[in-house]
Amino acid sequence: MDLRVPVLARNIPGNAAVVKHGVNGLLFSSPQEFVHQSQRLLSDHKLREMVVRNGKLYVEENHSVKQEKETYQRLVDTLHKAQFSA
């Protein structure tokens, strides 16, 4: 989403918690539905623009690249220290 790429994700709880179907991405439940939703993205320019725009907004409003980078760095540091203190 942050890369301004339309999101097409399997409809499972983790994905559905982030991707709102038809708003900031598209969800699918079967291979046939994946093909159908892919074709929608390819043929409907307004839909594609809308999900890309809303996806980018979702990331900006709900995620902090700086904070996530710091969190992952702390995790790596913790794992590194645990490895050498064992």
N, C-alpha and C positions, 0 to 999 in steps of 0.2 A: 504494500500500500504506500509506503513511504517513497518508493521508487516510481510512483505514478504508473504502476502496472495494474490492469484490472485483475481482481482476485476471483478465482473460481475454485471453490473448496468443497470437499466432501461434507455432507451434512451430518456432522457428529457434534456432540455437546461442546467440545473445546473450540472447534471452528465456529459453531453457531453463536458462541458467546461473544465473538469478535466480529464476525461477518454477518451483517444484517442483509438478508436476501433482497436484492433489488435496490438496495440503498448504497452500501459501500462495497458490494461484491455480489457474487451469485453462488448459491449452494446447489449441490446435486447429490442424489442418493443412489444412482445406478449409472452404469456406463452409458446407457442410452440417454439419460438425462444430462450427463456430462457433455455428450455430443450436441444435444439440443441447446444447452446453455452456452456452449462455445459458439455455436452458429448464431445465437442471439447477439453475443458480443461482437462478432464479425460483421453482422448485417445492420445492427442498430447503433449508429454513430452516437446518437444522443444518450442512449443507455450507457455506452462505454464511457463517454465523457463524464456522465453523472457519477458512476461508481468509482471512477478514478479520482474525481474531485472530492467526493465524500470519503473515500478511503484515506486520502492525504489529510483531510481535516480530522478524521478519526485519530490518526497517528499523532498529529500535532496536539490534539486536545487530551489524549489519554496516555501518551508515552513521552518520556524524556530520554533522548539519546545519551545525553551527558550522564544522567542518573543511572541508566541501565549499563553504560560503560563502566562507571565506578562500581556498581554492584558486581558485575562479572569480574572486574579486576580484584575486588576483595575476595571473591570466591576462589579465583585462581591462586591468590596469595595464601589463603587459608589451606587449600589443598596442597600447595607446595610446601608450606611449613609442616603440615601433618605428615607428609611423605618423609621428610628428613628428620623428624623428631621421633619417628617410630622405630 
